[in-house]
């Protein structure tokens, strides 16, 4: 797809922010928690085939086919930009993958009209006509049913890392507050997904980890550079990071359907040039908005220093363009 900091690019398409450390609990590959919808229109095999077809279109330079597989309001999150459909199509035209290897597929139903795929992809190829170093990336894509056709509505990627995130390095474990007296239902009272995302952050800033956990669906999955985690892993690790001075901005939301919505935004933590792009997919379960998916991507140091605006994404240059380092789809 497009090119970004140290990624290869992938396509379009989400809470614990500031990527947690590596010793978290891995998410089950195909968990079917009780909160997960049971009547899915598209199967895991079919949506994986569609995801691979997007990559094939890029490899074959069939940009019309690539564009036809994207929703009109699709969003792609990369280390250097938040891109819309037009910017995604423009980006892949300079990306020439020659070898693409997929692994670790995970399938997460959001509701009957939306699903998320998480996977690992290793890519070799050229960017702007020059070979780039092999890239290893964690990628997430959301597919949605629009008028009977399944289209890619969201994509995000981050370079694989085995090191703890910068936001957690050297930070002291945070002490939890006493268990809140309010019930989970009263905690999750955001009027909409953006408001709910902001309310979730308030629980992190105040070290109210029981309150934070109440925002997450039982089958929640989180993707970070150092791993893919389940709800228990996320809740355990946010306790190790001090979020009290975290700042969020540049909120953008994209409804998938009446009961599912993507919220993406920029997070800044203390320290020069430290920023991350975070995305959460919220789903309405039993009348409450719950976070079912989250993905965090570190912003390149060059881009973080400037705090770019998500629009127009196409105008934001790739920090690695000079060295021909692309992004994976």
N, C-alpha and C positions, 0 to 999 in steps of 0.2 A: 504494500500500500504506500505508505509515505516514508519519509526519512526523518529520524529524530536523533536524539543524542547518541546513546550507544546501543541502539536497537536496530533491528532490521526491519521491517514494518509489516504490519499485519492488517487488519481491516478495521472496520468500524466497531464500534461499539464502545459496572462496577464494579462496629465500623470503627473499627478502631483505627485511628489515624496513625501518623508517624510510625511507620512500619515496625512491628514488634520484633523481638529477637528471634534467633533461630531455634531455640529449644522449645518450640511449641508443638502441640499435638496435631498430627496430620489429619486432614479431613478425609472421611471415608470416600472411596472412589465413586460409588453410586448410592449414596444413602437415600433412604425413602422414609424420612421422619414422619411422624404422624401429622405434622402441619403441611406436608407436601401435597399439592394437588394430585389427585389420582387419575383424572381423565385428561391425558395429554393428547393433543392432536398430532404432534410430530414425535417420532421415536428418536432415541439416541442415535441409532444407526443413520437415520435419514438426515438429522441435523449435522452430524459429523461429515456426511457426504457433501452437504451444502458448503460447509466450511472449507473442505478440501477443494471444492469447485472454485471457490474464490481465489485460492492460491494458484490453481491451474490457470485461471483467466489471467492472472498477473504474469505467470511464467510464459504464457502464450501471447502476451501483449494484446489480449482481447479486452480493451478498456471499455468497450460498449457493454460486453457481457458482465464485466466487473461492476459497472455502474448500475446495471439492471438488477443486480442482486442486493443493492443497498436501498434502505428506506430513504425517503426524501429528507427526513429529519435526522438521519443518522449522525452519530457523534463518534469521533475517534480521539482517544487521549494518548498522547505521546510525551516524552520528557521535554520537548521543546514547544509544544503547542496543543491546543484543543482544536480539532479540525472538523469542518462540516463536510457534507458529501462532495461538493465541488473541490475542496482542498484535498480530500482523500484521493479522488480520481487524478488530480494533477500530480500528487505525490508519487503514485505508483508508476507513473510514466518514466521516471528516472531510476527505478528500482528493477534490477534484472536478476531474480533468484535463479540459480542453476541447480542447487541441491537443497531440498527441503525435507527434513525428517521430523515427524510428529511422535509424541509419546505422552503418557500420563493423562489421557483424556478423562475429564470429569463432567458429568451431565447433571444440571440442576434445574428442575422445573420451577418456574416462578408462578405461573397460573396456566390456564388452558391455551392462552394465546401468547405466551412468552417463555423462553428457556434460555439458559446460559450454558456455554461451553467453556471449560478451562482446560488448557493444555500447555505442554512444553514443546517448543519448536527450535530446532537447530537449522541455521540457514547459511549457505554460501552463495556468493554471486557478485554482481557488480552494482555500483551506484555511480550515476553520471559517467558511465563508461569505464570506471576503474574498479578493480577488485577490492573488496573490503575484507577485513578480518572476519573469520567465522563468528557468527553471533548465536548466543544461546539465550532464549527469551521465554518468560512466562506470559502467556496470552489469554485474554478473556474476550468472548464475543457473545452478544445477546441477539437472538433471533426472535422476531415477532410476527404474528399473523396479521396481515393487513389485507382485508377484503379477500380472504381465502388464499393469499400468497404469502409464503414465509420469506421475510427479508431481514438482512442484517441491519440492526438499529444501533449497535454500540460495539466498540472495540477498544481495548486497552492493553498495553504491554509494558513490561519492565524487564530490564536485563537481569539474568539470574545472578544471585550473589550468595555467598556462604558466610559473609561477615555480618555482624549485628548492624542495624541501621544507625546512622550518625546521631539520630535523635535520642537513641537509647544509650549510646556510648558514654560512660562516665556518670550517668544519672543515678541517683540513689533510689532504691525501691520506695514507692510512695505508700504511705500508710492509709489504709482504708478508713473511711468514716464509719460510724455505727450503721448497722443495717437500717435503711430508711423505713419509716413507719408507713409510708404510702404504699398502696398496692401497685403492681406492675401496670394495671390499667390506668391509674391516675398519673403514673410517670410518663407514659407515652400519649401525651395529649396534644401533639402538634396538629395544627389545623390542616396541614398539607405536608408532603414529604420534605420540602425545604425547611419548614419550621421544625419538623421533627428531627431532621439532621442537626439543626442548631441546638435543639434541646438535648440531644444525645451528647453533644460536645460539652454542654454545661455539666453533665454528670462526670465526664472525664476530668474537666478542670477542677471540680470540687472533690474529686477522688471518691465519688459515690459509685462504686463498682457494681453493687447490687442494682442500682438504678440503670447503669449502663447495660447490664445483662438483660434487663427487662425490655430493652429496645430490639434485641436480636431474636430472630426466629429460631426454632429448635434446630433447623437444618441449615443454618447460616454457614456460608463459606467465605473465607477471606484469602485474597491473593496478595503476596508481598514478594519482593525480590528474593528473600531467603526461604520461601516456602508457601505452601497452601494449607490453610488451617480451618478447623471446625470451630464451633462456638466456644467450647471449653478452652481450646488453645488460645483463642482471642482474649477471652475474659481473664485468663491467667496472666497473659503477657502484658496487657495494658497496665496492670498494677506496677510494672517495673519501669514505667516511663512517666515523667512529670509533664503533664499537659497543661499546667496552670497558666502558662504564658503563650500557648498556641493561639495563632490568629488565623481565621478563615475568611476568604474573600472570593470574588469572581464566581458566585453561585450560578449554575445553569441547570435547568431541569428539562427532561424530555419524557413526556408520558408514553408508556408502551401501550397501555390500554386503560380502562377505567379503574383497574385495581393494581396497577404496577407502574412505577415511575423511576427513572434514573435521575440522580442528583450528583453532579460533579462540581468540584470546587478546588481552590488552591489553599494549601495549609503552609504557614510559616512558623518555624520553631526558633527559639533563641539561637543566635550564632549567625555569622556572616554568610549570606547566600544560601542558607538551608531552607529549602522549600520542597513540597511534594504535592502532586496532583492526586486527589482522592475521588473515588466514585462509589456511590452506594445505590443499589437497587432496592427500593422499598415496595413491599407488597401488602395489600390489605387482607389481613387474616382475621376472621371473626370480628370485623368492624374496627380493627386497630391496624395502624401502619407499623410493620415490622421490617427490620433490615434483614434481607435474605442473602445479600451478596455485597462484597466490598473488595476494591482493588486499589492499592497504593503504588504510585510511580514517582521516584525521586526526579526532581527537575534538574536539568543540567546547571552547573554552576553559573555559566554565562547567562542563561535565561533567567535563573533565579535572581540574579543581581538586578535585573531590569524589571521584574514582576510584570510580564506581558499581559495584555488583555486577550481573552479567549477569542475575540472577534475583531478583525477578520483574521482567522488562523493562517490563511495562505500567505499573509504578509509577514509572518514571523519566520526569519531565516533559521535553518537548522544549524546549531552550533558546530556540528561536525562536517558541514558541507565542504569545508576547505580540504579536509582529509578524506573525503569520500566515504564516510561511515554512515550507512543508512539506518533505517529502522525496519523491524521485521514485519511487515504487511500493512 
